[in-house]
Amino acid sequence: MVENIEKLSGLSMDIEVVNKEKLKRVFPECFAEGKLDIDKLLNLCGEYIDNDFEKYKFEWKGKSECYRIAGKRSTGTLRPCSEDSVNFDTTNNIYIEGDNLEVLKLLQTAYYRKIKMIYIDPPYNTGNDFVYEDDFKDPIAKYKEVTQQTTKSNPETMGRYHTNWLNMMYPRLRLASNLLRDDGVIFISIDDNEVTNLRKLCDEVFGEENFVECLIWKKRATPPNDRNIGRIHEFILIYAKNISNIKLGLLPRDSKSIERYTNPDNDPRGPWAASDLSANGKGGRIVESCIYPVINPSNNKEYWPSEGRCWLFNRDKMNTYIKEGRIGYREQTGAPYLKRYLSEVRQGLTLPTILTDFGYSSTSASEIDNLFEKKGIFEYAKPTTVINPFIRIGCPEVNDIVLDFFSGSATTAHAVMQLNAEDGGNRRFICVQLPELCDEKSEAYKAGYKNICEIGKERIRRAGKKIAEQNSSVDVGFKVFKLDTSNLIKWDSTPTEDVEELQKRFAMLNETIKPDRNDLDVVYEAMLKLGIKLDIPTKEVNINNKKAYLIEDNNAYTLICLDYGSDGITADDMKTMCEEYKPTRIVASEQAFKDDVALSNAHYILKDHNIEMKLL
């Protein structure tokens, strides 16, 4: 093998190394022998160590382990599952079955700062929710173990009730923040059990300066009658990636808001509504040049702004507005008012902080019952009537990506497709859900759904079918991927006394790809590790009777060849790849080459063509 040919790692992006390199570029003087001198970094930023242990800190048992868990590289991959998908070859939507901690790690390279909006509805820690059990040593093995077990709870009697929840949420939010664009935003639903801790957690992960708002959603029409104070609300915390870059949308105007605007005097500017012409002058905001009399020409009376207020405009601008007919006078009092024209106001409505008319939990139950034509398939989901407005606000650009890594019944996917049908958008969703087993006594299990992912996928299929009947241009498909161990073989160092197992391990030393994996498994793993998004199409091509896959991403081509053919990959094959397809890089299995000479020749051919080569 040629020494300097780089091999494709089976690991996810090394976040810690990436962060160190960022710091090195800005503060190279803070590194000595490759290690960060934190005291020097703080000093350069004007922060000096004073050993003050009474500073405010948000601490809990296991927090330091959370950093290690978030930074540990994943050894897993996402295997495509076309049989569970809809329009696999053409859709831009993604549905992933797997532990979201590992999945978020695997998405880092391809989706780093690519996500415009995240919405999550995580476990509320009520004592009955599934708590994700993270294992630092072998997370994929733990994932496989957990998904074969029944749902577990986090009872308050455990003594680490809040701690376990924080340990679950913190690394996931850390990884999620990496994926948000600079103008991105995250919405998180929560109830009273953890809203205080979640606020502190988000202040630390996203920065308290990036707090946008805390919404209150009225989830029940009436309070429960089994208690003296009936809770009928939940919270939605909103944080920006960078508050100075945030770009939010508006809700569409409804008929009620438009009816306020009329045109009784046939004003050529169109419908208008009377608006107050004065401004509150409290807090030292009175502008002296905006205090003067306005004369009503019909009665020649002078009108002044009331005490503590001033007009919105100075005298010159007021006179201009009067000449243009933008100022009217009230019939009874004669006082002036400003005409606000529908054509000149924002063409949308502001999202209120208290959501009273956005559907209830019962709305969601009805949505799912109607889709599945059966009651009780999924409980406690959010309705599309509340998620849809969040997407309008958080993802106003119609071609952006919405991520939900606690997907549940896939309300977010449903809402994205629905909104695209309404406004002609092409937003894409990425949904991630642990295939948590359904209780055998549940209606879902009786209906044939063994885990939550089966419910989520079926909901997207059914909702997509209905939406497509109304608007055939909407992308209602989705590619399914499932978390699994890497397709690439690595030496298993697990201690064993089983002779047959040892012989099996030695026999696979010359292999690079696991025998039970297919080409597309490997192609998509290579794409992820190379930073190519999962929705990018793959095109099968033939090169001298050898199958390869061509991927175009941002006008750059990647060619992946895994086919041995009859005699393995040769130098002539490499020449054909270079001259016919002109890729920027070629990925091939080391064992697919005819021999070491062919591999060596391939290296120099690609070097001459300035094409990068990576081996599996």
Secondary structure, DSSP 4 states (H G I P E B T S, - for coil): --TTPEEPPSS---HHHHHHHHHHHH-GGGEETTEE-HHHHHHHTT------TTS-----TTHHHHHHHHHSPP-EEEEE-GGG-BSTTT---EEEES-HHHHHHHTHHHHTTTEEEEEE-----SSSS------SS-HHHHHHHHTTS------GGGS-HHHHHHHHHHHHHHHHHHHEEEEEEEEEEE-TTTHHHHHHHHIIIIIGGGEEEEEEEE--SS--TTSSS---EEEEEEEESSTTT-----BPPPHHHHHT-B-TT--TT--EEEE--EEE-TTTT--GGG---EEETTTTEEE-PPTTEEESS-HHHHHHHHHTT-EEE-TTT--EEEEEEGGGS-SSBPPPSEESSS--HHHHHHHHHHHHTSTTSS-SPPPHHHHHHHHHHH--STT-EEEESS-TTTHHHHHHHHHHHHH----EEEEEE--PBPPTTSHHHHTT--BHHHHHHHHHHHHHHHHHHH-TTS---BEEEEEEE-SB----------HHHHHHHHHTTT--B-TT--HHHHHHHHHHHHT--TTS-EEEEEETTEEEEEEEETTEEEEEE---TTT-B-HHHHHHHHHHH--SEEEE-GGGBSSHHHHHHHHHHHHHTT-EEEE-
